[in-house]
Amino acid sequence: MSDFSYEIKEKVAVLSENKSGWTKELNIISWNGRTPKYDLRDWSPGGEKMGKGITLQKEELIKLKEILNNMEL
């Protein structure tokens, strides 16, 4: 596995927390010094470990918001 770096630029929201303390978070993260993107993934307590997640550019997040707003839940 190759090395990578990240910097959390802004913690936007914690969506949930499971019994072991891991949280599902929406953050703005710069990966490998690149332009920051919106990032949705699980984080361990203290933020030392992360689970698999997805990253979205602002335009993709706006589109997802539109889709979610139009869904019947």
N, CA, C, O and CB atoms as a CASP TS submission, in Angstrom:
PFRMAT TS
TARGET T0000
AUTHOR 0000-0000-0000
METHOD Language model
MODEL 1
PARENT N/A
ATOM      1  N   MET     1       0.844  -1.174   0.000  1.00  0.00           N
ATOM      2  CA  MET     1       0.000   0.000   0.000  1.00  0.00           C
ATOM      3  C   MET     1       0.891   1.238   0.000  1.00  0.00           C
ATOM      4  O   MET     1       1.856   1.314   0.760  1.00  0.00           O
ATOM      5  CB  MET     1      -0.961  -0.003   1.219  1.00  0.00           C
ATOM      6  N   SER     2       0.571   2.188  -0.836  1.00  0.00           N
ATOM      7  CA  SER     2       1.383   3.398  -0.924  1.00  0.00           C
ATOM      8  C   SER     2       1.044   4.359   0.207  1.00  0.00           C
ATOM      9  O   SER     2      -0.053   4.326   0.764  1.00  0.00           O
ATOM     10  CB  SER     2       1.179   4.083  -2.280  1.00  0.00           C
ATOM     11  N   ASP     3       2.015   5.222   0.538  1.00  0.00           N
ATOM     12  CA  ASP     3       1.791   6.221   1.572  1.00  0.00           C
ATOM     13  C   ASP     3       0.879   7.318   1.048  1.00  0.00           C
ATOM     14  O   ASP     3       0.885   7.628  -0.143  1.00  0.00           O
ATOM     15  CB  ASP     3       3.123   6.814   2.056  1.00  0.00           C
ATOM     16  N   PHE     4       0.115   7.887   1.926  1.00  0.00           N
ATOM     17  CA  PHE     4      -0.730   9.018   1.571  1.00  0.00           C
ATOM     18  C   PHE     4      -0.810   9.935   2.783  1.00  0.00           C
ATOM     19  O   PHE     4      -0.522   9.539   3.912  1.00  0.00           O
ATOM     20  CB  PHE     4      -2.155   8.552   1.113  1.00  0.00           C
ATOM     21  N   SER     5      -1.204  11.157   2.514  1.00  0.00           N
ATOM     22  CA  SER     5      -1.369  12.111   3.608  1.00  0.00           C
ATOM     23  C   SER     5      -2.740  12.764   3.478  1.00  0.00           C
ATOM     24  O   SER     5      -3.336  12.800   2.401  1.00  0.00           O
ATOM     25  CB  SER     5      -0.233  13.186   3.602  1.00  0.00           C
ATOM     26  N   TYR     6      -3.213  13.270   4.591  1.00  0.00           N
ATOM     27  CA  TYR     6      -4.488  13.975   4.577  1.00  0.00           C
ATOM     28  C   TYR     6      -4.473  15.042   5.660  1.00  0.00           C
ATOM     29  O   TYR     6      -3.765  14.940   6.662  1.00  0.00           O
ATOM     30  CB  TYR     6      -5.675  12.993   4.782  1.00  0.00           C
ATOM     31  N   GLU     7      -5.272  16.057   5.424  1.00  0.00           N
ATOM     32  CA  GLU     7      -5.452  17.107   6.412  1.00  0.00           C
ATOM     33  C   GLU     7      -6.931  17.460   6.458  1.00  0.00           C
ATOM     34  O   GLU     7      -7.516  17.867   5.454  1.00  0.00           O
ATOM     35  CB  GLU     7      -4.578  18.358   6.081  1.00  0.00           C
ATOM     36  N   ILE     8      -7.525  17.301   7.630  1.00  0.00           N
ATOM     37  CA  ILE     8      -8.926  17.675   7.800  1.00  0.00           C
ATOM     38  C   ILE     8      -8.978  19.192   7.897  1.00  0.00           C
ATOM     39  O   ILE     8      -8.497  19.778   8.867  1.00  0.00           O
ATOM     40  CB  ILE     8      -9.564  16.993   9.071  1.00  0.00           C
ATOM     41  N   LYS     9      -9.563  19.819   6.890  1.00  0.00           N
ATOM     42  CA  LYS     9      -9.670  21.273   6.845  1.00  0.00           C
ATOM     43  C   LYS     9     -10.848  21.785   7.671  1.00  0.00           C
ATOM     44  O   LYS     9     -10.778  22.845   8.292  1.00  0.00           O
ATOM     45  CB  LYS     9      -9.808  21.740   5.406  1.00  0.00           C
ATOM     46  N   GLU    10     -11.942  21.000   7.663  1.00  0.00           N
ATOM     47  CA  GLU    10     -13.128  21.402   8.417  1.00  0.00           C
ATOM     48  C   GLU    10     -13.950  20.172   8.762  1.00  0.00           C
ATOM     49  O   GLU    10     -14.212  19.336   7.898  1.00  0.00           O
ATOM     50  CB  GLU    10     -13.978  22.417   7.616  1.00  0.00           C
ATOM     51  N   LYS    11     -14.355  20.058  10.010  1.00  0.00           N
ATOM     52  CA  LYS    11     -15.288  19.014  10.425  1.00  0.00           C
ATOM     53  C   LYS    11     -16.691  19.585  10.243  1.00  0.00           C
ATOM     54  O   LYS    11     -17.086  20.508  10.955  1.00  0.00           O
ATOM     55  CB  LYS    11     -15.031  18.550  11.922  1.00  0.00           C
ATOM     56  N   VAL    12     -17.437  19.039   9.298  1.00  0.00           N
ATOM     57  CA  VAL    12     -18.756  19.568   8.961  1.00  0.00           C
ATOM     58  C   VAL    12     -19.830  19.003   9.885  1.00  0.00           C
ATOM     59  O   VAL    12     -20.614  19.760  10.457  1.00  0.00           O
ATOM     60  CB  VAL    12     -19.099  19.251   7.505  1.00  0.00           C
ATOM     61  N   ALA    13     -19.872  17.663  10.038  1.00  0.00           N
ATOM     62  CA  ALA    13     -20.928  17.061  10.855  1.00  0.00           C
ATOM     63  C   ALA    13     -20.582  15.628  11.226  1.00  0.00           C
ATOM     64  O   ALA    13     -19.896  14.924  10.485  1.00  0.00           O
ATOM     65  CB  ALA    13     -22.267  17.100  10.116  1.00  0.00           C
ATOM     66  N   VAL    14     -21.071  15.212  12.387  1.00  0.00           N
ATOM     67  CA  VAL    14     -21.057  13.803  12.786  1.00  0.00           C
ATOM     68  C   VAL    14     -22.472  13.294  12.559  1.00  0.00           C
ATOM     69  O   VAL    14     -23.426  13.801  13.148  1.00  0.00           O
ATOM     70  CB  VAL    14     -20.588  13.605  14.303  1.00  0.00           C
ATOM     71  N   LEU    15     -22.602  12.284  11.696  1.00  0.00           N
ATOM     72  CA  LEU    15     -23.925  11.766  11.345  1.00  0.00           C
ATOM     73  C   LEU    15     -24.409  10.694  12.308  1.00  0.00           C
ATOM     74  O   LEU    15     -25.605  10.591  12.583  1.00  0.00           O
ATOM     75  CB  LEU    15     -23.905  11.208   9.944  1.00  0.00           C
ATOM     76  N   SER    16     -23.465   9.887  12.827  1.00  0.00           N
ATOM     77  CA  SER    16     -23.861   8.830  13.753  1.00  0.00           C
ATOM     78  C   SER    16     -22.630   8.338  14.504  1.00  0.00           C
ATOM     79  O   SER    16     -21.490   8.632  14.145  1.00  0.00           O
ATOM     80  CB  SER    16     -24.555   7.660  13.001  1.00  0.00           C
ATOM     81  N   GLU    17     -22.907   7.569  15.569  1.00  0.00           N
ATOM     82  CA  GLU    17     -21.838   6.932  16.339  1.00  0.00           C
ATOM     83  C   GLU    17     -22.296   5.529  16.682  1.00  0.00           C
ATOM     84  O   GLU    17     -23.425   5.334  17.131  1.00  0.00           O
ATOM     85  CB  GLU    17     -21.484   7.747  17.635  1.00  0.00           C
ATOM     86  N   ASN    18     -21.414   4.534  16.473  1.00  0.00           N
ATOM     87  CA  ASN    18     -21.802   3.168  16.791  1.00  0.00           C
ATOM     88  C   ASN    18     -21.369   2.808  18.216  1.00  0.00           C
ATOM     89  O   ASN    18     -20.756   3.623  18.906  1.00  0.00           O
ATOM     90  CB  ASN    18     -21.190   2.184  15.775  1.00  0.00           C
ATOM     91  N   LYS    19     -21.686   1.590  18.652  1.00  0.00           N
ATOM     92  CA  LYS    19     -21.435   1.159  20.024  1.00  0.00           C
ATOM     93  C   LYS    19     -19.960   1.184  20.404  1.00  0.00           C
ATOM     94  O   LYS    19     -19.624   1.379  21.572  1.00  0.00           O
ATOM     95  CB  LYS    19     -21.975  -0.224  20.225  1.00  0.00           C
ATOM     96  N   SER    20     -19.075   0.988  19.425  1.00  0.00           N
ATOM     97  CA  SER    20     -17.641   0.975  19.725  1.00  0.00           C
ATOM     98  C   SER    20     -17.010   2.365  19.655  1.00  0.00           C
ATOM     99  O   SER    20     -15.800   2.509  19.829  1.00  0.00           O
ATOM    100  CB  SER    20     -16.924   0.049  18.766  1.00  0.00           C
ATOM    101  N   GLY    21     -17.832   3.387  19.400  1.00  0.00           N
ATOM    102  CA  GLY    21     -17.326   4.758  19.405  1.00  0.00           C
ATOM    103  C   GLY    21     -16.911   5.309  18.056  1.00  0.00           C
ATOM    104  O   GLY    21     -16.560   6.485  17.952  1.00  0.00           O
ATOM    105  N   TRP    22     -16.944   4.473  17.007  1.00  0.00           N
ATOM    106  CA  TRP    22     -16.630   4.974  15.669  1.00  0.00           C
ATOM    107  C   TRP    22     -17.744   5.920  15.230  1.00  0.00           C
ATOM    108  O   TRP    22     -18.920   5.690  15.512  1.00  0.00           O
ATOM    109  CB  TRP    22     -16.458   3.799  14.648  1.00  0.00           C
ATOM    110  N   THR    23     -17.352   6.986  14.532  1.00  0.00           N
ATOM    111  CA  THR    23     -18.330   7.959  14.065  1.00  0.00           C
ATOM    112  C   THR    23     -18.318   8.041  12.548  1.00  0.00           C
ATOM    113  O   THR    23     -17.270   7.927  11.911  1.00  0.00           O
ATOM    114  CB  THR    23     -18.054   9.336  14.674  1.00  0.00           C
ATOM    115  N   LYS    24     -19.507   8.241  11.978  1.00  0.00           N
ATOM    116  CA  LYS    24     -19.619   8.510  10.542  1.00  0.00           C
ATOM    117  C   LYS    24     -19.653  10.016  10.411  1.00  0.00           C
ATOM    118  O   LYS    24     -20.542  10.670  10.955  1.00  0.00           O
ATOM    119  CB  LYS    24     -20.904   7.829   9.889  1.00  0.00           C
ATOM    120  N   GLU    25     -18.667  10.584   9.675  1.00  0.00           N
ATOM    121  CA  GLU    25     -18.497  12.034   9.626  1.00  0.00           C
ATOM    122  C   GLU    25     -18.444  12.560   8.199  1.00  0.00           C
ATOM    123  O   GLU    25     -17.957  11.895   7.285  1.00  0.00           O
ATOM    124  CB  GLU    25     -17.238  12.433  10.363  1.00  0.00           C
ATOM    125  N   LEU    26     -18.959  13.773   8.037  1.00  0.00           N
ATOM    126  CA  LEU    26     -18.785  14.531   6.807  1.00  0.00           C
ATOM    127  C   LEU    26     -17.761  15.611   7.126  1.00  0.00           C
ATOM    128  O   LEU    26     -17.989  16.462   7.985  1.00  0.00           O
ATOM    129  CB  LEU    26     -20.154  15.143   6.279  1.00  0.00           C
ATOM    130  N   ASN    27     -16.637  15.571   6.430  1.00  0.00           N
ATOM    131  CA  ASN    27     -15.554  16.532   6.634  1.00  0.00           C
ATOM    132  C   ASN    27     -15.091  17.080   5.295  1.00  0.00           C
ATOM    133  O   ASN    27     -15.422  16.537   4.240  1.00  0.00           O
ATOM    134  CB  ASN    27     -14.374  15.882   7.388  1.00  0.00           C
ATOM    135  N   ILE    28     -14.332  18.146   5.348  1.00  0.00           N
ATOM    136  CA  ILE    28     -13.634  18.649   4.166  1.00  0.00           C
ATOM    137  C   ILE    28     -12.167  18.298   4.371  1.00  0.00           C
ATOM    138  O   ILE    28     -11.539  18.743   5.333  1.00  0.00           O
ATOM    139  CB  ILE    28     -13.849  20.219   3.958  1.00  0.00           C
ATOM    140  N   ILE    29     -11.621  17.487   3.448  1.00  0.00           N
ATOM    141  CA  ILE    29     -10.275  16.938   3.609  1.00  0.00           C
ATOM    142  C   ILE    29      -9.443  17.185   2.366  1.00  0.00           C
ATOM    143  O   ILE    29      -9.924  17.051   1.241  1.00  0.00           O
ATOM    144  CB  ILE    29     -10.336  15.441   3.913  1.00  0.00           C
ATOM    145  N   SER    30      -8.193  17.546   2.584  1.00  0.00           N
ATOM    146  CA  SER    30      -7.201  17.620   1.507  1.00  0.00           C
ATOM    147  C   SER    30      -6.404  16.321   1.532  1.00  0.00           C
ATOM    148  O   SER    30      -5.741  16.010   2.522  1.00  0.00           O
ATOM    149  CB  SER    30      -6.254  18.878   1.668  1.00  0.00           C
ATOM    150  N   TRP    31      -6.472  15.571   0.449  1.00  0.00           N
ATOM    151  CA  TRP    31      -5.726  14.318   0.326  1.00  0.00           C
ATOM    152  C   TRP    31      -4.454  14.574  -0.466  1.00  0.00           C
ATOM    153  O   TRP    31      -4.507  15.115  -1.571  1.00  0.00           O
ATOM    154  CB  TRP    31      -6.587  13.215  -0.355  1.00  0.00           C
ATOM    155  N   ASN    32      -3.322  14.192   0.086  1.00  0.00           N
ATOM    156  CA  ASN    32      -2.014  14.324  -0.583  1.00  0.00           C
ATOM    157  C   ASN    32      -1.750  15.745  -1.066  1.00  0.00           C
ATOM    158  O   ASN    32      -1.169  15.940  -2.134  1.00  0.00           O
ATOM    159  CB  ASN    32      -1.931  13.366  -1.763  1.00  0.00           C
ATOM    160  N   GLY    33      -2.172  16.735  -0.287  1.00  0.00           N
ATOM    161  CA  GLY    33      -1.917  18.132  -0.613  1.00  0.00           C
ATOM    162  C   GLY    33      -2.758  18.698  -1.740  1.00  0.00           C
ATOM    163  O   GLY    33      -2.518  19.815  -2.198  1.00  0.00           O
ATOM    164  N   ARG    34      -3.738  17.936  -2.187  1.00  0.00           N
ATOM    165  CA  ARG    34      -4.592  18.393  -3.291  1.00  0.00           C
ATOM    166  C   ARG    34      -5.722  19.284  -2.779  1.00  0.00           C
ATOM    167  O   ARG    34      -5.880  19.491  -1.576  1.00  0.00           O
ATOM    168  CB  ARG    34      -5.175  17.190  -4.053  1.00  0.00           C
ATOM    169  N   THR    35      -6.504  19.805  -3.727  1.00  0.00           N
ATOM    170  CA  THR    35      -7.654  20.637  -3.409  1.00  0.00           C
ATOM    171  C   THR    35      -8.591  19.875  -2.474  1.00  0.00           C
ATOM    172  O   THR    35      -8.910  18.717  -2.742  1.00  0.00           O
ATOM    173  CB  THR    35      -8.395  21.070  -4.699  1.00  0.00           C
ATOM    174  N   PRO    36      -9.036  20.498  -1.387  1.00  0.00           N
ATOM    175  CA  PRO    36      -9.936  19.818  -0.449  1.00  0.00           C
ATOM    176  C   PRO    36     -11.252  19.405  -1.104  1.00  0.00           C
ATOM    177  O   PRO    36     -11.777  20.081  -1.989  1.00  0.00           O
ATOM    178  CB  PRO    36     -10.222  20.718   0.744  1.00  0.00           C
ATOM    179  N   LYS    37     -11.764  18.263  -0.630  1.00  0.00           N
ATOM    180  CA  LYS    37     -13.042  17.730  -1.107  1.00  0.00           C
ATOM    181  C   LYS    37     -13.881  17.336   0.092  1.00  0.00           C
ATOM    182  O   LYS    37     -13.367  17.154   1.196  1.00  0.00           O
ATOM    183  CB  LYS    37     -12.832  16.514  -2.060  1.00  0.00           C
ATOM    184  N   TYR    38     -15.181  17.207  -0.138  1.00  0.00           N
ATOM    185  CA  TYR    38     -16.076  16.703   0.897  1.00  0.00           C
ATOM    186  C   TYR    38     -15.839  15.206   1.017  1.00  0.00           C
ATOM    187  O   TYR    38     -15.679  14.510   0.014  1.00  0.00           O
ATOM    188  CB  TYR    38     -17.581  17.021   0.571  1.00  0.00           C
ATOM    189  N   ASP    39     -15.817  14.720   2.242  1.00  0.00           N
ATOM    190  CA  ASP    39     -15.452  13.335   2.501  1.00  0.00           C
ATOM    191  C   ASP    39     -16.403  12.745   3.532  1.00  0.00           C
ATOM    192  O   ASP    39     -16.616  13.334   4.592  1.00  0.00           O
ATOM    193  CB  ASP    39     -13.988  13.230   2.983  1.00  0.00           C
ATOM    194  N   LEU    40     -16.971  11.591   3.226  1.00  0.00           N
ATOM    195  CA  LEU    40     -17.895  10.898   4.114  1.00  0.00           C
ATOM    196  C   LEU    40     -17.316   9.527   4.426  1.00  0.00           C
ATOM    197  O   LEU    40     -17.157   8.696   3.532  1.00  0.00           O
ATOM    198  CB  LEU    40     -19.317  10.779   3.477  1.00  0.00           C
ATOM    199  N   ARG    41     -16.995   9.286   5.717  1.00  0.00           N
ATOM    200  CA  ARG    41     -16.425   7.996   6.109  1.00  0.00           C
ATOM    201  C   ARG    41     -16.512   7.813   7.619  1.00  0.00           C
ATOM    202  O   ARG    41     -16.847   8.741   8.356  1.00  0.00           O
ATOM    203  CB  ARG    41     -14.961   7.883   5.641  1.00  0.00           C
ATOM    204  N   ASP    42     -16.200   6.587   8.067  1.00  0.00           N
ATOM    205  CA  ASP    42     -16.148   6.264   9.484  1.00  0.00           C
ATOM    206  C   ASP    42     -14.765   6.578  10.032  1.00  0.00           C
ATOM    207  O   ASP    42     -13.751   6.378   9.362  1.00  0.00           O
ATOM    208  CB  ASP    42     -16.504   4.785   9.723  1.00  0.00           C
ATOM    209  N   TRP    43     -14.744   7.080  11.280  1.00  0.00           N
ATOM    210  CA  TRP    43     -13.499   7.398  11.982  1.00  0.00           C
ATOM    211  C   TRP    43     -13.528   6.739  13.357  1.00  0.00           C
ATOM    212  O   TRP    43     -14.561   6.703  14.025  1.00  0.00           O
ATOM    213  CB  TRP    43     -13.300   8.944  12.110  1.00  0.00           C
ATOM    214  N   SER    44     -12.376   6.223  13.760  1.00  0.00           N
ATOM    215  CA  SER    44     -12.259   5.626  15.090  1.00  0.00           C
ATOM    216  C   SER    44     -12.269   6.718  16.151  1.00  0.00           C
ATOM    217  O   SER    44     -12.055   7.891  15.844  1.00  0.00           O
ATOM    218  CB  SER    44     -10.971   4.777  15.200  1.00  0.00           C
ATOM    219  N   PRO    45     -12.519   6.331  17.404  1.00  0.00           N
ATOM    220  CA  PRO    45     -12.431   7.321  18.479  1.00  0.00           C
ATOM    221  C   PRO    45     -11.035   7.943  18.484  1.00  0.00           C
ATOM    222  O   PRO    45     -10.038   7.222  18.443  1.00  0.00           O
ATOM    223  CB  PRO    45     -12.750   6.674  19.859  1.00  0.00           C
ATOM    224  N   GLY    46     -10.956   9.234  18.533  1.00  0.00           N
ATOM    225  CA  GLY    46      -9.665   9.918  18.498  1.00  0.00           C
ATOM    226  C   GLY    46      -9.150  10.174  17.098  1.00  0.00           C
ATOM    227  O   GLY    46      -8.182  10.917  16.931  1.00  0.00           O
ATOM    228  N   GLY    47      -9.770   9.578  16.078  1.00  0.00           N
ATOM    229  CA  GLY    47      -9.409   9.840  14.689  1.00  0.00           C
ATOM    230  C   GLY    47      -8.117   9.206  14.207  1.00  0.00           C
ATOM    231  O   GLY    47      -7.562   9.645  13.200  1.00  0.00           O
ATOM    232  N   GLU    48      -7.611   8.161  14.912  1.00  0.00           N
ATOM    233  CA  GLU    48      -6.367   7.531  14.468  1.00  0.00           C
ATOM    234  C   GLU    48      -6.559   6.620  13.263  1.00  0.00           C
ATOM    235  O   GLU    48      -5.643   6.457  12.457  1.00  0.00           O
ATOM    236  CB  GLU    48      -5.763   6.742  15.599  1.00  0.00           C
ATOM    237  N   LYS    49      -7.733   6.029  13.134  1.00  0.00           N
ATOM    238  CA  LYS    49      -8.014   5.096  12.037  1.00  0.00           C
ATOM    239  C   LYS    49      -9.256   5.568  11.293  1.00  0.00           C
ATOM    240  O   LYS    49     -10.118   6.253  11.843  1.00  0.00           O
ATOM    241  CB  LYS    49      -8.208   3.640  12.567  1.00  0.00           C
ATOM    242  N   MET    50      -9.314   5.178  10.025  1.00  0.00           N
ATOM    243  CA  MET    50     -10.474   5.523   9.204  1.00  0.00           C
ATOM    244  C   MET    50     -10.962   4.311   8.446  1.00  0.00           C
ATOM    245  O   MET    50     -10.194   3.399   8.138  1.00  0.00           O
ATOM    246  CB  MET    50     -10.136   6.653   8.231  1.00  0.00           C
ATOM    247  N   GLY    51     -12.247   4.312   8.150  1.00  0.00           N
ATOM    248  CA  GLY    51     -12.826   3.267   7.321  1.00  0.00           C
ATOM    249  C   GLY    51     -12.886   3.729   5.874  1.00  0.00           C
ATOM    250  O   GLY    51     -12.463   4.834   5.536  1.00  0.00           O
ATOM    251  N   LYS    52     -13.418   2.864   5.034  1.00  0.00           N
ATOM    252  CA  LYS    52     -13.599   3.235   3.633  1.00  0.00           C
ATOM    253  C   LYS    52     -14.648   4.327   3.545  1.00  0.00           C
ATOM    254  O   LYS    52     -15.566   4.387   4.364  1.00  0.00           O
ATOM    255  CB  LYS    52     -14.007   2.008   2.771  1.00  0.00           C
ATOM    256  N   GLY    53     -14.510   5.179   2.560  1.00  0.00           N
ATOM    257  CA  GLY    53     -15.458   6.264   2.411  1.00  0.00           C
ATOM    258  C   GLY    53     -15.540   6.738   0.982  1.00  0.00           C
ATOM    259  O   GLY    53     -15.017   6.106   0.064  1.00  0.00           O
ATOM    260  N   ILE    54     -16.206   7.865   0.810  1.00  0.00           N
ATOM    261  CA  ILE    54     -16.314   8.472  -0.512  1.00  0.00           C
ATOM    262  C   ILE    54     -15.921   9.944  -0.402  1.00  0.00           C
ATOM    263  O   ILE    54     -16.111  10.583   0.632  1.00  0.00           O
ATOM    264  CB  ILE    54     -17.760   8.317  -1.090  1.00  0.00           C
ATOM    265  N   THR    55     -15.374  10.455  -1.486  1.00  0.00           N
ATOM    266  CA  THR    55     -15.066  11.878  -1.565  1.00  0.00           C
ATOM    267  C   THR    55     -15.881  12.483  -2.700  1.00  0.00           C
ATOM    268  O   THR    55     -16.088  11.854  -3.738  1.00  0.00           O
ATOM    269  CB  THR    55     -13.537  12.118  -1.780  1.00  0.00           C
ATOM    270  N   LEU    56     -16.336  13.705  -2.488  1.00  0.00           N
ATOM    271  CA  LEU    56     -17.163  14.393  -3.468  1.00  0.00           C
ATOM    272  C   LEU    56     -16.659  15.809  -3.673  1.00  0.00           C
ATOM    273  O   LEU    56     -16.296  16.501  -2.722  1.00  0.00           O
ATOM    274  CB  LEU    56     -18.632  14.404  -3.029  1.00  0.00           C
ATOM    275  N   GLN    57     -16.644  16.228  -4.927  1.00  0.00           N
ATOM    276  CA  GLN    57     -16.380  17.630  -5.204  1.00  0.00           C
ATOM    277  C   GLN    57     -17.636  18.420  -4.843  1.00  0.00           C
ATOM    278  O   GLN    57     -18.715  17.842  -4.710  1.00  0.00           O
ATOM    279  CB  GLN    57     -15.974  17.852  -6.705  1.00  0.00           C
ATOM    280  N   LYS    58     -17.504  19.725  -4.685  1.00  0.00           N
ATOM    281  CA  LYS    58     -18.637  20.559  -4.282  1.00  0.00           C
ATOM    282  C   LYS    58     -19.827  20.369  -5.214  1.00  0.00           C
ATOM    283  O   LYS    58     -20.963  20.275  -4.749  1.00  0.00           O
ATOM    284  CB  LYS    58     -18.227  22.031  -4.252  1.00  0.00           C
ATOM    285  N   GLU    59     -19.588  20.311  -6.509  1.00  0.00           N
ATOM    286  CA  GLU    59     -20.659  20.159  -7.483  1.00  0.00           C
ATOM    287  C   GLU    59     -21.390  18.829  -7.299  1.00  0.00           C
ATOM    288  O   GLU    59     -22.609  18.760  -7.450  1.00  0.00           O
ATOM    289  CB  GLU    59     -20.101  20.263  -8.902  1.00  0.00           C
ATOM    290  N   GLU    60     -20.641  17.775  -6.971  1.00  0.00           N
ATOM    291  CA  GLU    60     -21.250  16.466  -6.743  1.00  0.00           C
ATOM    292  C   GLU    60     -22.090  16.480  -5.469  1.00  0.00           C
ATOM    293  O   GLU    60     -23.164  15.880  -5.429  1.00  0.00           O
ATOM    294  CB  GLU    60     -20.166  15.374  -6.656  1.00  0.00           C
ATOM    295  N   LEU    61     -21.614  17.155  -4.438  1.00  0.00           N
ATOM    296  CA  LEU    61     -22.373  17.259  -3.193  1.00  0.00           C
ATOM    297  C   LEU    61     -23.671  18.028  -3.411  1.00  0.00           C
ATOM    298  O   LEU    61     -24.713  17.660  -2.869  1.00  0.00           O
ATOM    299  CB  LEU    61     -21.532  17.941  -2.106  1.00  0.00           C
ATOM    300  N   ILE    62     -23.608  19.098  -4.203  1.00  0.00           N
ATOM    301  CA  ILE    62     -24.812  19.876  -4.523  1.00  0.00           C
ATOM    302  C   ILE    62     -25.827  18.999  -5.266  1.00  0.00           C
ATOM    303  O   ILE    62     -27.020  19.032  -4.963  1.00  0.00           O
ATOM    304  CB  ILE    62     -24.447  21.124  -5.379  1.00  0.00           C
ATOM    305  N   LYS    63     -25.355  18.227  -6.225  1.00  0.00           N
ATOM    306  CA  LYS    63     -26.233  17.328  -6.979  1.00  0.00           C
ATOM    307  C   LYS    63     -26.853  16.276  -6.054  1.00  0.00           C
ATOM    308  O   LYS    63     -28.047  15.993  -6.152  1.00  0.00           O
ATOM    309  CB  LYS    63     -25.450  16.640  -8.123  1.00  0.00           C
ATOM    310  N   LEU    64     -26.053  15.700  -5.161  1.00  0.00           N
ATOM    311  CA  LEU    64     -26.554  14.715  -4.210  1.00  0.00           C
ATOM    312  C   LEU    64     -27.609  15.340  -3.305  1.00  0.00           C
ATOM    313  O   LEU    64     -28.622  14.708  -3.005  1.00  0.00           O
ATOM    314  CB  LEU    64     -25.403  14.138  -3.372  1.00  0.00           C
ATOM    315  N   LYS    65     -27.379  16.568  -2.870  1.00  0.00           N
ATOM    316  CA  LYS    65     -28.358  17.278  -2.031  1.00  0.00           C
ATOM    317  C   LYS    65     -29.682  17.439  -2.768  1.00  0.00           C
ATOM    318  O   LYS    65     -30.744  17.238  -2.180  1.00  0.00           O
ATOM    319  CB  LYS    65     -27.814  18.663  -1.611  1.00  0.00           C
ATOM    320  N   GLU    66     -29.632  17.796  -4.034  1.00  0.00           N
ATOM    321  CA  GLU    66     -30.844  17.935  -4.844  1.00  0.00           C
ATOM    322  C   GLU    66     -31.598  16.616  -4.926  1.00  0.00           C
ATOM    323  O   GLU    66     -32.822  16.578  -4.793  1.00  0.00           O
ATOM    324  CB  GLU    66     -30.495  18.430  -6.252  1.00  0.00           C
ATOM    325  N   ILE    67     -30.862  15.542  -5.146  1.00  0.00           N
ATOM    326  CA  ILE    67     -31.483  14.212  -5.244  1.00  0.00           C
ATOM    327  C   ILE    67     -32.141  13.839  -3.925  1.00  0.00           C
ATOM    328  O   ILE    67     -33.284  13.382  -3.907  1.00  0.00           O
ATOM    329  CB  ILE    67     -30.435  13.143  -5.638  1.00  0.00           C
ATOM    330  N   LEU    68     -31.423  14.032  -2.815  1.00  0.00           N
ATOM    331  CA  LEU    68     -31.963  13.691  -1.505  1.00  0.00           C
ATOM    332  C   LEU    68     -33.188  14.532  -1.154  1.00  0.00           C
ATOM    333  O   LEU    68     -34.137  14.026  -0.555  1.00  0.00           O
ATOM    334  CB  LEU    68     -30.895  13.867  -0.443  1.00  0.00           C
ATOM    335  N   ASN    69     -33.172  15.800  -1.520  1.00  0.00           N
ATOM    336  CA  ASN    69     -34.314  16.684  -1.247  1.00  0.00           C
ATOM    337  C   ASN    69     -35.562  16.219  -1.988  1.00  0.00           C
ATOM    338  O   ASN    69     -36.677  16.445  -1.519  1.00  0.00           O
ATOM    339  CB  ASN    69     -33.980  18.130  -1.643  1.00  0.00           C
ATOM    340  N   ASN    70     -35.388  15.573  -3.139  1.00  0.00           N
ATOM    341  CA  ASN    70     -36.525  15.126  -3.936  1.00  0.00           C
ATOM    342  C   ASN    70     -36.986  13.707  -3.620  1.00  0.00           C
ATOM    343  O   ASN    70     -37.974  13.233  -4.182  1.00  0.00           O
ATOM    344  CB  ASN    70     -36.180  15.217  -5.379  1.00  0.00           C
ATOM    345  N   MET    71     -36.278  13.033  -2.729  1.00  0.00           N
ATOM    346  CA  MET    71     -36.638  11.667  -2.358  1.00  0.00           C
ATOM    347  C   MET    71     -37.718  11.665  -1.280  1.00  0.00           C
ATOM    348  O   MET    71     -37.744  12.522  -0.396  1.00  0.00           O
ATOM    349  CB  MET    71     -35.401  10.899  -1.870  1.00  0.00           C
ATOM    350  N   GLU    72     -38.600  10.688  -1.377  1.00  0.00           N
ATOM    351  CA  GLU    72     -39.573  10.486  -0.307  1.00  0.00           C
ATOM    352  C   GLU    72     -38.986   9.474   0.650  1.00  0.00           C
ATOM    353  O   GLU    72     -38.707   8.334   0.278  1.00  0.00           O
ATOM    354  CB  GLU    72     -40.962  10.010  -0.860  1.00  0.00           C
ATOM    355  N   LEU    73     -38.802   9.899   1.881  1.00  0.00           N
ATOM    356  CA  LEU    73     -38.223   8.991   2.888  1.00  0.00           C
ATOM    357  C   LEU    73     -39.260   8.573   3.899  1.00  0.00           C
ATOM    358  O   LEU    73     -38.954   7.813   4.818  1.00  0.00           O
ATOM    359  CB  LEU    73     -37.045   9.652   3.603  1.00  0.00           C
TER
END
